[in-house]
Amino acid sequence: MKGFLFDENLPSQFKFVPTLPVTHATALGTQLEDSKIWAFAKQNDLVIVSKDADFSDRVMLAVPPPRVVHPVFGNLRRTAYHAYLASVWPKIESLIKHRKWVRVFLDRIESVS
């Protein structure tokens, strides 16, 4: 795992610093198809971070998949979003090293090997 690829449906800037580099999908072009994001992440050993459930579904079928972090805590005000993600990001990074999928809720974090 060499970094994170944040999908277009997530902010491009945040108020915490992941331990690995972050690429935002908009740096690759606008309105990219999921298959292109998937291929880029797989080719570059990046973890996809997306609110799009399609990636979570796809990760269960692909071998080996790119890893996926799926925030499913709905829409929050920007300040609350950044604060919450910053508070759970160390746990997310710890889990995603050994899991292919991490789903983040407001009250819990789930993962699958």
Buried (B, 14 or more C-beta within 10 A) or exposed (E): EEBBBBBBEBEEEBEEEBEEEBBBBEEEEEEBEBEEBBEBBBEEEBBBBBBBEBBBEBBEEEEEBBBBBBBEBEEBEEEEBBEBBBEBBEEBBEBBEEBBBBBBEEEEBEBEE
